[in-house]
Amino acid sequence: MFSAFCATIFATCQVFDTNSSDAAKGMFKELEAIAIAVVGVILMTGGFGSIVGVVFGAVTFGLVANAVFFIPWIDGAWFRVFVGTVLLAAVFANERIRKRITGGI
């Protein structure tokens, strides 16, 4: 219910800001949220992580997003490539850490 409330507030702010609404405005935001958590050293299997790590991940992704979109000779689509690359690297690192901890199971 809180998620729906937040989505309503976001949509209302968007309409007030631009006098229109776009249903695709939040596309791939869930992918970015997962990537931010993974960069913040949250284990993908769950259970371990810290708020400081997630803040670090959010700041990192915010800086990269701004850099990609404000540098004129870089296409904005490269940000999605960056997110995908970070997620792939995190999956491999997460699996390696899990195997090391569990003894290769």
N, C-alpha and C positions, 0 to 999 in steps of 0.2 A: 504494500500500500504506500509506503514511503517512497518507493521508486517511482510509482505513478505520480505521486505528488511532485517530486522533483522534475519529472518529465513535463508536467503541466506548467510548472514555474518557468522552465527553460523555454517552452513553446510560447508562453505569454511574453517573456522578455524579447524573444526573437520577433514576434509580431509587432511589439511596440518599437523595436529598434529599426526594422526594415519595412514596416507596413505591409509585409507579406509573410508567407510561411512556406517552408520547403521541407517536404517529408524526408528527403535524402540528406538533410543537414547532419544527422548523426550517424551516417554510414561508416562502418568499420571502427567506431569508437570502442566497441567491446574488444576488438583486436588490440587496440592501443592500450586499453586498461590491463589486459593480460600481459602485454609486453612490459608495461611499466612495473607491474608486480614482479615479473621475472627478473628484470634488470635490478629491481630492489632486493634481490636475493630471497625471494619467497619460493620455497620448494614447490614444484608443480604437483607433487604427491600430497601436499598439504601438511599443515601442522607446525611449520617453522618459518619465522620471518620477523622483521621488526618494522616499526613505523618509520624509523630513520632511513632504512633501506628503501622503502616505498617513496619517501620524500625525495631521496637521491634519484630514484628512477624517474619520478615525475619531472624533476628539474632537468635531468638529462634529456628526456624526450621533448620537453618544452624548448630547450635551447636548440636542439637539432631541428625541430619543426620550424622555428623562427629562422634559423640559418638557411634551411633549404628553400623556404618561401621568399626570403628577402634577397637572396643572391640571384641576380638576374640571369646568369648563364647556367644555372641549374634548374632543370624542370621540376615542378612541384610533385610529380609522380614518384620521384626518387625517394621521397619520405616513406612511401609504402614499401619500397624495396628495402629501405633501412629497417623498418619494423619487422618485415619478414626475415631478414638476415639475423637480426637480434633474436627473434624467436627460435629460429633453427639452431643458432649457437647455444641458446639457453637450454633447449631440449637435449642436445648432445652433452652439454656440461652437467645438466641435471642427472642424466642417465649414468654418466661416469661417476659422479659423486655417490649416487645411490648404490652402484655396484661396489664401490670402494668401502662404503659403510656396511653393507650387508654381506660382504665377502664374496661377491660375484653371483649372487642368486638372481 
